[in-house]
Amino acid sequence: MERNLGMDLVRCTEAAALRAARFMGRGDKNAGDQAAVDAMRFVLDSVPMDGVVVIGEGEKDEAPMLYIGERVGSGAPPEVDVAVDPIEGTTLLAEGMPGAISVVAVAERGALYNWSGIAYMDKLAVGEAARGAIDIEAPVAENIRNVARALKKQVEDVTVVVLDRPRHKELIRQIRETGARIKLILHGDVSAGVMTAIDEPPADILMGIGGGRRAGARAPPLPSNPRGGTLTTSPGQHAGDEHGGADTTRT
């Protein structure tokens, strides 16, 4: 009988969140993150799986973070790829603000793309009701109109969630030109992406440029994965060779 790992993984995120909560509002995001990493690693090693961290906190020489290539789980089948973000929103945690979450995503071995070396990527995410309505290469206005049509909404009733960053000035202008509403967030585009997929979602679309590592952590929970994100890098932000060995045209 195949075992559903869902509740085992819930215990991993629960342990990380409870340990990190002791650092809420204390101004030390690194200490909070480390506490979450230690708790998550301890519980992950009890999960009945043969896991390899594909998207993690860094490379092996940056341990004791959960590093890329680290083996987790009890070693028993199934063989899986693992994406982790023990605390997404460390600044939120350190400042005592809401919105920090703990994330684990698991997929069959080979299913998750290793974003190592990619600092940033374009992201576009919607819930299941808008499945097939988006295209990462289409203009902003076209995607918004298509999502509105899929959701049977007026464009003016569509809400787009965007990270509040200077790099999104032009994106925000284009969204506003369509008449759609915008929900700006300070941190945490993993939770923002999942926000589009829950029942009665507070936002309909996630758009913008965000951390490449968090894209892999967000994709599996969505009932409808976006068609993808065109990978982009910022100079000096990648590791290894020019693009960390990654295909920067992949969607």
N, C-alpha and C positions, 0 to 999 in steps of 0.2 A: 504494500500500500504506500503510495506517495504521500509524503508529509508536506503540509502547508507550512512554509517557513514564516508566514506573516507575523504570527504572535511572537515568535522568537526574535524577529527583527524589531518588533515594537519594544520588547524588553531592552534591546540595545540602545535605542533612542531614548527610552525612558531613563535608563541608568545615566546616560550622558547628560540629559537635561537636568536631572536631579542633582548630580554632582556639580554641574556648572552653575546652578541656581545659587549656590553659596557665594558666588562672586558677583551677583547682580548689583550693579550700582557702585561697585568698589573701585572702578576706574582702571582695572588691570585686565585688559582683554586677553593677554597672552596666558595669564594664570587660569582664567576661566576656560579658555580653549584647551589648555593642557589637562585640566581636570576632566573635561568632557572626553578627550582622547583616551585617557587612561581607563575611564569607566567603560567606554564603548569597546575598547580592545579586549578588556577582561570578559565582557559578556559575549562578544562576537566569537571568542574562542570556544564557547560552550555550544554554539549553534551547530546542529548536525549538517554540515556542508563542507565541501572542499573548495574554499573561496580564495580568490586572488584579487587584491586591491588593484583595480585598473585606474580609478580616479580617486586620488587620496590627497593627503596633506602636503605631499612633497616627495622628493627622491629619498632613497635609502639613507644617504649620509645626513639627512635632516632628521633622522629618528631622534627622540622617541615619538614623533608624529606617526600616524598611520600612513606609511609610505607606499608609493606605487611599486607593485611587485610583492608586497608583503602577503604572506599566506595567513588566512584567518579561517576560523571554524575548527571543528573537531577532526577534519580530514576525511570524514565519511561522505559518500555520495549525497547529493548531486554535485557535479563540478560547476561552479558559477563564477561570474565576474561580479565584483563588488565595487560600488561607488559610495564614498563616505564624505560627509561634512559634519563632523561632530557638533560644531556650532556654526550655523550660518547666521551671520549677524553678530559677530563678536563685539563690534562697537555698540550695538544696541544693548547687548548684555552688560557691558562695562558701564554704560551710562544709565542703566536701569530703565530703559525704554522697552515698550512691547515689540514683539515681532521676531525675536530670535527663535530659531528652531533647530532641532537635531535631525539629521537626514542620513538614511541608509537606503541604497537601491541595489537590488540583486537581479541579475539576468543570467541566462544560459551562457556558458563559457564561449567567449568570442563575440557575444552580442553587443557589448559596450565598446565604444570607440575610445581609445586612449588619447586624451587631449594634451598629453605631456608636451610642453614647449609652446602651447598656444595660450596666450594670456587673455585675449578677448575674442568674442565672436558675435556676429549678428544673430539675434534671437527673435523668433516669432512663434507664439504659442496660443492655442485656443482649446476650448473644451470639445467634447464629443459632438455636440449639436452643430458645430461649425466645421466638422471634419471634411477635408477636401476643398474647403473654401479659401484656403490661404496658399500663397506662393512666395517664398522668401525673396525671389527675384522680381516680384511685381511691385509697382509703385505703392506707396503708403495708402493713397486714396482708394486705389483699386481693391486692396486687401480689406480695408474698412467697409467699403460698399458690399463686397462679397460676403463678409461675415454678417453684416446687417441683414442681407437677403436670407442667408442661411438661418439666422435666428428669428426671422420674421419681425425685425425691428426697423424703425426709422434710424438713419445714420445718427441723428441727434440723440438717440437713446443708447448708442453704443459707448461703452466705457473702455478706454485703453489705459493700461497701467505701464508706466515708464519710470525708470530710475532717474532721479533728479540729479543730472550731471551736466556740466557745460557741453560735453560732446553731443548731447541730445537737443541742443537749441534748435537746429534745423528740423529735426524729426518732430518736435513739439509744435513748431510753426505749421508743418504740413498737416498734422493731425487736427489742429485747430481750424485750419482752412476748410476741412471737410464738414465741420460742425459737430464732430464727435466730442465726447467728454474725455477728460484726462484725469487719471489718479496718479499723482507723483508720489514716489516712495523714496526714502532716504537710503535704505539698505535692503538687501534680501530679495533677489529676484528668483530664488528657488520657490519660496512661499508665494511670490507673485504669480509664477507660472502655474502652480497648482491651484491658485485662487480662481483661475479661469475655468477649471474643470469640476468644481464642486457643485452641488445642488444650489440653485439660486445664487449664482456667482456674483460677487461684488464688482467684478471686472470681466470683460468679454475677450480681451486680447492683451497679450504681453508683447511689447515691441521694444527694440533698442539693442544696444551693445552692452554685454556684460561678461563676467568671467567665464572662460571656456570650461574650467573644471566644474562649475556649477550647472552647466548645461546637461552634462551626463547624469548628474545627480537628480535633476528634475524630470528628465524625459520619461523614465519608466512609470511613475505614478499616474501620468496623464492618461485618461481613457482614450484620448485621441492624440497620439504624438503629432507634433507639427511635421510638415514635410521635411523640415530640417533647418539648419542654420548655416549660412555661408561663413566659414571660418575666416576671421581677420586677426591680424596681429598688430601690436603697436611696437615701434622700434625700441629695442632694448628691453622688451618685456618677455621675450621668449628665452628658452634655454637650449643648450646644445648647438646644433648647426643653425642655419638661417631661420628655419621654422621648427626646430626641434624634431625634424624628421616627419612632420605631419603634412598631410595634403590640405593646403589652405583653400582649395577650390571645392572641397567636398561638402555636400549638403546632406 
